[in-house]
Amino acid sequence: MAAQILYNTFKDRMKVGVYLRLDRYLANMGCGSRSAVKKLLRAGQVTVNDQIIRDDGYRVAELQDKVTCWGEVIRYREFIYLMLNKPAGVISATDDDRERTVLDLLDPKYRNKGIFPVGRLDKDTEGLLVLTNNGELGHQLLTPRKHVPKYYLARVTGAVGPDDFAAFRDGVLLDDGYRTLPAELELLQSGELSEVRVIIHEGKFHQIKRMFQALDKKVVYLKRIAMGELCLDPALELGEYRELSDEEIAILMRKDFSDNG
Ligand code: URA
């Protein structure tokens, strides 16, 4: 429902055109502070629909006008959506007195923009984490009613065998008496340390670690590689991030998408 409302809003904005000052547009899109942006304008570095504009009060239609800065097209985005390859050692929070958070990894241009991680990965878990400042979408994605598959790569102690596959298929009884939804386990490498691909459809606290713990195994490495059709970009090194493409944002907006862990 919320995604539908957002989508309609976008379509409405396309139809009617929403105008704002050029200096605000550029500052909002991360081209610099309002005063830095004014300097860029004075220096003739900004065009609107291929005309150099020096007037900071010039009004642009946020979705219809073509704005460039330093020759690069600056598309308007109402919200920021980032894909982070989370490294181990940082927590999925916005601020913390003692620990480094995922926000500490971001460029200053993304600070003070209300960005937060959608869902959470454990401190020692790596991989795909979405960050946004779209509160409504964040709220919608965290609803536990949705069961979008989440794909992980895990290394666990001991050999993984038929009993483990069956247990995952049936749902694993956790230490608090909760039985997980059916999950999938695929063996990638067997040995003293086994490498597996795990697919879960919910996001209970420490879920994968507790599922293996219930089967007398310990997870020694965990990385999230995809959520539904949203895949971690293999070009992102640990700690790197990039803005989501329009196609990726559209995946998030789907009604059945969630990231509840
Ligand atoms: N399951 C876990 O145990 N930890 C995570 O970070 C994610 C899923």
Boltz pocket constraint, residues with backbone or C-beta under 6 A from the ligand:
constraints:
  - pocket:
      binder: B
      contacts: [[A, 120], [A, 121], [A, 122], [A, 123], [A, 125], [A, 204], [A, 205], [A, 206], [A, 207], [A, 208], [A, 209], [A, 210], [A, 222], [A, 261]]
      max_distance: 6.0
